[in-house]
Structure formats: C-alpha cells, structure tokens
Amino acid sequence: MPTHEEQLERIWPVALGLALLNEERAEQLVEGALSRKPDLGVVSPARAERLITLESRSLRATPHRPRPHRRPPSLLHAFLERARESHHRRRRPSPNPALHAPAPASTLAQSPSLPPLLEQSVETLRSLPEQTREAWIFVKALKRDVRSASQAMDCSVTALHRLLAQASDAFTHRFNEQAPHAAAAFTAALTQQAPPIPPRFFHAPTHA
C-alpha cells in the first residue's frame, strides 16, 4: 500500500486537473479528501482518487468562495504569465521590423508550445458535462488506465469508454489535428508546471 506521502503525490495532479488548474480549489479538494480520510496510506490509490472526485462533484454543486489572501487563485493565469515571459525572452532582436510584429491569433493558438492552446483546453473542458470532463482528465491528461479511471469515477468501463468518446469528439471538433497537443499542454500544467503540494497536507496521523 502506498504511503500517505506517495498518495499525495498521486492525487495532487488529480485535484489540479478536476479544479481546471485553479490552485485554491485544488487545495480545497485535498482538504476535503483528508477530512474524510486523514491518512491516505490506509486506502488504495483508486480510493484516494475517488475521494478527490467526490470532493470535486460536491464543490461544483456549491458556489465557489475564494479565500481572503493575496495569492492569485488561478494556476492557469500564473502558468500563462510564465509561458509568455519565457516566449518573449527567447525572441531575439532583428533589424527587420516585420519580424517583430505579433503573429496572428490563429497561428499562436495552433502552436503546441504557446499558452493559448492550454487556455483553450481549459475552456473546452469547462464546456463538457462533469463526468465527460472527468473521464478525459483521468485518461487523456493523467494517463490513467481505463480500469483505474472507472474506479476513481465509480462507473463501468463501458460507460467510461462512452464518456471518453464524447470528450474526444469535443476536442477533435475544437482542435482538429492539434487535439493531442492540447492534451499534452494540459498534462504539462498538471506535472512539470504544477505548484508544489502544500506542506500541511503531509502531516498524516501516526498509528500506535
């Protein structure tokens, strides 16, 4: 059985994904899961992810109330700012003014390395029904196998395949051949670009 710390490493990207990159909301999901099961080391990985899924569904049924602090609540906005800064730093001066002109919006949106693709991915996910969105995040973004994903979502494998097909159709309609890049951009935001897990979550109760 994974330790509490190992489970946190597994569920933190799940929380960020289901929160659509809103870091504050992701923390709320983990807090809710820990209120149900303070020591994640006593449950299976599928059960730990199931707790996050239940919290996500519960929170979406209630209005979101931001906490009073100065930190920007949206990981997406912070990610976009970092990516834009990195993009501008890579650009070299050129004597040709035409080369300094901004690229058309459609070109930027089609590039797999620029923020608009991620932003559009979030918009697409937000437009999907809840379980359809969950299926795409678990399988396409987090690379869970269908059995693990179905357990986390508490649905059959058959139902999961149907939900995945619906989500894939939505992404193909929005991105065409760029759909795999959209998934990769969202995955990167949950992994390489993810903020660290808040230290307070690592304090699991000790057992005698």
Backbone hydrogen bonds, N-H to C=O, Kabsch-Sander energy under -0.5 kcal/mol:
donor,donor_aa,acceptor,acceptor_aa,energy
7,Q,3,T,-2.3
8,L,4,H,-2.0
9,E,5,E,-2.0
10,R,6,E,-1.3
11,I,7,Q,-2.7
12,W,8,L,-2.2
14,V,10,R,-0.6
15,A,11,I,-2.8
16,L,12,W,-2.4
17,G,13,P,-2.4
18,L,14,V,-2.9
19,A,15,A,-1.8
20,L,17,G,-1.7
21,L,16,L,-3.1
22,N,19,A,-1.0
23,E,21,L,-0.9
23,E,73,P,-0.7
24,E,73,P,-1.4
26,A,22,N,-2.3
27,E,23,E,-2.2
28,Q,24,E,-1.7
29,L,25,R,-1.9
30,V,26,A,-2.1
31,E,27,E,-2.7
32,G,28,Q,-2.4
33,A,29,L,-2.3
34,L,30,V,-2.6
35,S,31,E,-1.6
36,R,32,G,-1.1
37,K,33,A,-2.3
40,L,38,P,-0.7
42,V,39,D,-1.4
43,V,40,L,-1.4
48,A,44,S,-2.4
49,E,45,P,-2.3
50,R,46,A,-2.0
51,L,47,R,-2.0
52,I,48,A,-1.4
53,T,49,E,-2.2
54,L,50,R,-2.5
55,E,51,L,-2.1
56,S,52,I,-2.4
57,R,53,T,-2.3
58,S,54,L,-2.2
59,L,55,E,-2.9
60,R,56,S,-2.2
61,A,57,R,-0.7
61,A,58,S,-0.6
62,T,59,L,-1.6
69,H,67,R,-1.5
75,L,21,L,-1.8
75,L,73,P,-0.7
76,L,21,L,-1.0
78,A,74,S,-1.5
79,F,75,L,-2.8
80,L,76,L,-2.7
81,E,77,H,-2.2
82,R,78,A,-2.3
83,A,79,F,-2.5
84,R,80,L,-2.6
85,E,81,E,-2.4
86,S,82,R,-2.3
87,H,83,A,-2.4
88,H,84,R,-2.4
89,R,85,E,-2.1
90,R,86,S,-1.4
91,R,87,H,-0.7
91,R,88,H,-0.6
99,L,96,N,-1.6
100,H,97,P,-1.5
101,A,97,P,-0.5
101,A,98,A,-0.9
107,T,104,P,-0.6
108,L,104,P,-2.0
109,A,105,A,-2.5
110,Q,106,S,-1.1
111,S,107,T,-0.7
111,S,108,L,-1.0
114,L,111,S,-1.1
117,L,114,L,-1.3
118,L,114,L,-0.6
118,L,115,P,-1.0
119,E,115,P,-2.3
120,Q,116,P,-2.6
121,S,117,L,-1.7
122,V,118,L,-2.2
123,E,119,E,-2.0
124,T,120,Q,-2.4
125,L,121,S,-2.6
126,R,122,V,-2.6
127,S,123,E,-1.2
128,L,124,T,-0.6
128,L,125,L,-1.2
133,R,129,P,-2.6
134,E,130,E,-2.4
135,A,131,Q,-2.4
136,W,132,T,-1.9
137,I,133,R,-2.3
138,F,134,E,-2.7
139,V,135,A,-2.3
140,K,136,W,-1.8
141,A,136,W,-1.6
142,L,137,I,-2.6
144,R,138,F,-2.9
149,A,145,D,-2.6
150,S,146,V,-2.5
151,Q,147,R,-1.9
152,A,148,S,-2.3
153,M,149,A,-2.0
154,D,150,S,-0.8
155,C,150,S,-2.4
160,L,156,S,-2.3
161,H,157,V,-2.3
162,R,158,T,-1.7
163,L,159,A,-2.4
164,L,160,L,-2.7
165,A,161,H,-2.1
166,Q,162,R,-1.8
167,A,163,L,-2.4
168,S,164,L,-3.0
169,D,165,A,-2.2
170,A,166,Q,-1.8
171,F,167,A,-2.3
172,T,168,S,-2.7
173,H,169,D,-2.5
174,R,170,A,-1.8
175,F,171,F,-3.3
176,N,172,T,-2.2
178,Q,175,F,-2.3
179,A,176,N,-1.6
182,A,178,Q,-2.1
183,A,179,A,-2.0
184,A,180,P,-2.2
185,A,181,H,-2.4
186,F,182,A,-1.9
187,T,183,A,-2.6
188,A,184,A,-2.4
189,A,185,A,-1.6
190,L,186,F,-1.1
190,L,187,T,-0.6
191,T,187,T,-1.0
191,T,188,A,-0.5
193,Q,188,A,-2.9
194,A,191,T,-1.1
201,F,198,P,-1.9
202,F,199,P,-1.9
203,H,200,R,-0.9
204,A,202,F,-1.7
